[in-house]
Amino acid sequence: MTQRTLQRLIPSIAASDGAGVKIKRSLGQNQHTRLDPFLMLDFFGSDQAGDYIKGFPPHPHRGFETVTYMLEGHMLHEDHLGNQGHLKSGGVQWMTAGRGIIHSEMPQQEAGLMQGFQLWLNLPAAEKMKPAAYVDIAPEQIPQLSLPQGQVKIIAGTLQSGAFQQGGPIQGLSTDPQYYDLQLDANQQLTLQLAANHTAFVYPYAGSVNIQDGTAQRTVPQHHAGVLGRGDSVTLVTKAPVRLLLLAAAPIGEPIVQYGPFVMNSMAEIEQAISDYQQGTLTGEGAAESIKLAH
C-alpha cells in the first residue's frame, strides 16, 4: 500500500451563515480552499441559543449536493414543495440540489447544544440540472462499528481496514464519496484504505490527530482540514482521544463557477440560475425525488 501523507493544513475561520448562525468554515473560504469535488465544510457548535436560533430561512441551491450531519440537536428541513424532514442527533440529510431547490433548515430547540457539519459536494456538469433529490438518514441506519482503536460511523462509501470492510447507507454516487466519523482512543494507530484516485482530507473536531509520514508523524490540529496526498491508505495516530471526520471522493476535473448558492461550470450558467430564480423557474416542474439507501 502507498501511504498518504499530510500535504497542507486549512485552518477553519469564524464566520456566519443563514440568519446569523455562527460557524467555523475550513473548506470553501475562497476558491483556493476547495478540494475537488469538495466545495465547502462548515462546523457549527454552540450551547448558546443566540448562536443558532435564527437558523437558515428559505434559500435556493443549484448544481451541487449538501450533506448535513447533526451531532447534537434538532433541525427541521422544509422545501418549496412542502416536504419536511426532522434532522436529529446522529442523523444525516443528503440532498442533491440538482436543477434547483428552495429550502430552509430551522432549529427545533430554544436551548441546549446544537452541533454538526454541513458539507457541499460538487456535481459533474451532466448531473447539475437533474431533478432535486434527498434522503433523511436516521441514526440507526448508519453503521457504527467498534474497533480495537475506538469507534467509527460509516455515512457513505465502504470502510476498509485490512481484510475487514463495511458499507454505509450512501453508495453509487458519481463522485463515490467516503464519509466516516471516527472516535479514536489515546495511543492508537489505525490504517484505512482509500481509493487511490480520490481527493481526501481529515477534520479533527475534538482533539488532534497525527498522520503517519514514513518514520515521522505530522499533526492535524483541532478544527483544521488536513489535506492528504495521493495513495491508497492513510494511517491515523493518536496521543489523546480524538473525534474526526475522514472524507474522500473522486475529483470531477471541470471548471467551477460559484455565485453564492449556485455552483455551475460557466458564468452564463450562473446568470441563467439567477434569472431562473428571479422568474420563479429555478426548480422546474415535478416533485423532488428520493435517494435510495444502500441495503
Disulfide bonds with the S-S distance in Angstrom:
none
